[in-house]
Amino acid sequence: MAFDIDMIKKVYSNMTTRVDKAREIVGRPLTLTEKILYNHLWEGTADHAYSRGVDYVDFAPDRVACQDATAQMALLQFMHAGKKTVAVPTTVHCDHLIQAKVGASSDLAVANTQSKEVFDFLSSVSNKYGIGFWKPGSGIIHQIVLENYAFPGGLMIGTDSHTVNAGGLGMLAIGVGGADAVDVMSGMSWELKFPKLIGVKLTGKLSGWTAPKDVILKVADILTVKGGTGAIVEYFGEGATSMSCTGKGTICNMGAEIGATTSTFGYDESMRRYLSATGRQDVVDAADKVASYLTADPEVYANPETYFDQVIEINLSELEPHINGPFTPDRGTPVSKMKEEAAANGWPIKVEWGLIGSCTNSSYEDMARAASIVNQAVELGISPKAEFGINPGSEQIRYTIERDGIIATFEKMGTKVFTNACGPCIGQWDRAGAEKGEKNTIVHSFNRNFSKRADGNPNTHAFVTSPEMVAALAISGRLDFNPITDTLINDNGEEVKLSAPYGDELPKKGFAVEDAGFQAPAADGSGVQIAVSETSDRLQLLAPFQPWDGKNISGAKLLIKAFGKCTTDHISMAGPWLRFRGHLDNISNNMLIGAVNAFNDKTNSVKNQLTGAYDAVPAVARAYKAAGVPSIVVGDHNYGEGSSREHAAMEPRFLGVQAVLVKSFARIHETNLKKQGMLGLTFANEADYDKIQEDDTINFTDLVDFAPGKPLTLEFVHADGSKDIILANHTYNEGQIGWFVAGSALNLIAAAGNA
């Protein structure tokens, strides 16, 4: 359970020599990002790794973290790797499979019954292979990582896009697909395209109603959901050092919503305070000895335009609270502009629910500041107009805020305290009435607000804001309420006004917990048996994907031409589908059911070219697969945005899709496609997207010459016999082409293990 101080000391010892060497090679001062990456280069990596070019570079992460929904597939793959134990410290966290409905005790009991088979599987696999296991109810993966494992200057990967949360403690923490995690757990290097660098200079200081959440809501508004793609964001300046560690975590967490590889902050006093408060004074002592290596060189922050590819400056003293949405986390509206924006866009003004929690905002400070608003409302005699729910980030947080009276404060307003788990943030919310599909508004402190994500209702307008603003808007019951200027009428008919929120950064009495929920693995797991029933509808052992036959793909059918936003939620929905994350056949029944068909503007309705009839996307894919007919998917910009879930790549692979051709990819999804032995391609000319017709048959004319840097040529044969020749770019290097040839990256790992 505890951090590995010896490993951390080794990281710091290497850092002093490796960073000095890197600085000498590149001949200039270094950013924090560069220092961490250069310190974690895989042994033997060529010197070209020190240049910020387009090359893929091999790294050696310090640890791996997996959440239960993605861990199932990751561990099913790891079982094929032929290893006796994981090569780096790894943990599994049970936080996704717990539905929020009644309240913590009832909901957790239901989850432990309904998902017992999965939890037992994860527990036994963890026990066998030396993996730390965090039980259901222990908390949300990213909060637990921040409390127990994250450390300044470290490099970690996790099978969840919000692994980036650990940047709040000065790490480079990066979300990946399960196949990437399997590589690292197997003792292999981890590959990353060397990123661009975005610097965000924070001046001034937060005050009043403005919170750390507003920083990233503003950044998202500036950069949009794809503005950070291929980049690491490094925050610095007086405004950065003035914020709490968990506040920094919030900012890094939502960096996933701008497509950033990750985000981070330099080591400072707030990190020292947090590490000490969470029982890691040894890390502070070790970090202090190399403190100058755990932040950028002074020249970098003095002249950021010289060292970053892009620089953004935000004055925190002038920053307004923001409310982002609906349906996308990058549509930012300052609270002072919401009244006119809501009216102009026809957004429902009445707030039905306010939800606080998720990996983004479930710290002690978050709960304390939100509770201060609730407490004011109670004292002022205001009855809340909306329903209210919270998800504490961990059992340690829950236990501590219960001890300090914060939960009791929330409960005075009838707040539902849900399990220490993701809950509504990932669609695990059994919301009464959602099935009616009524147009409504909710506000939450989560990170994503895509259509149908929270409750399955496409007409729920979800807005993202800070915990304290969630509290204020839920109490007022109005989306256009501005607590800075507006008043409320209390139960006695009196006009009253809420004061600015307040709350301790860390508990004055320290953190406390009786049972954190951690299970250490067996010292020797060789005798541990892992049983997967052949009749299970939750778990299914994997069969290897077939290798490429060395021939051009011909006679492929267009499965779907997706129009507009197509996130991993559209490709492989969460919510009720989470229960099938360990069963590839069953989970494949949700493949692309949320994507909009460009030819009829409908979801889950595509033409089966074998019959001429329209059917569900998975059904048509299965029909093509059964007939031995390959298929391809065509998509729009930023295809695969959102979660790291590799199911969005494995499902098409399983159902016979050979290639995905799009205008542009989100980083993690493109990598996931490559890992599963698929072709992830982009239009050389985006206008060619418009040439794709519904009845197209596709032939690859030069796949036999597949090589790095060489575009592929695709022949689209239309129903009338006419053709369009389309050029497709790709970013495959030699090693990644090897994955395609072998059928998947896992096939190569297994072959090496059996050699």
ABEGO torsion letter per residue (X at the ends): XBBBAAAAAAAAAAAAAAAAAAAAAAGBBBBAAAAAAAAABBBGBBAAAABBBABBBBBBBABBBBBAAAAAAAAAAAAAAGBABBABBBBBBBAAABBBAAEAAAAAAAAAAAAAAAAAAAAAAAAAAGBBBBBBGAEBAAAAAAAAABBBGBBBBBBBAAAAAAAAAGBBBBBBBAAAAAAAAAGBBBBBBBBBBBBBBBBEBBBEABBAAAAAAAAAAAAEAAAABGBBBBBBEAAAAABBAAAAAAAAAAAAAAGBABBBBBBBAAAAAAAAAAGAAAAAAAAAAAAAAABBBAAAAABAAAABABBBBBBAAABBBBBBOBGBAABBBBAAAAAAAAAAAGBBABBABBBBEEAABABAAAAAAAAAAAAAAAAAGBBBABBBBBBBABAAAAAAAAAAGAAAAAAAAGBBBBBBBAEAAAGBBBBBGAAAGBBBBBBBABABABBGAAAGBAABBBBBBBAAAAAAAAAAGBAABBAAABBBBBAAGBBBBBBBBBEBABBAAEBBBABAGBBBBBABAAABBBBBBAABAABBBBBBBBBBAGBBBBGBBBABBBBEBBBAAAABBBEAAAAAAABAAAAAAABGAABBBAAAGBBGBBBBAAAGBBBBAAAAAAAAAAAGBBBBBBBBBGBGBEBABAAAAAAAAAAGBABBBBABBBAAAAAAAAAAGBBBBBBABAAAAAABBAABBBBBAAAAABBBGBBBBBBBBBAAGBBBBBBBBBABBAAAAAAAAAGEAAAAAAAAAAX
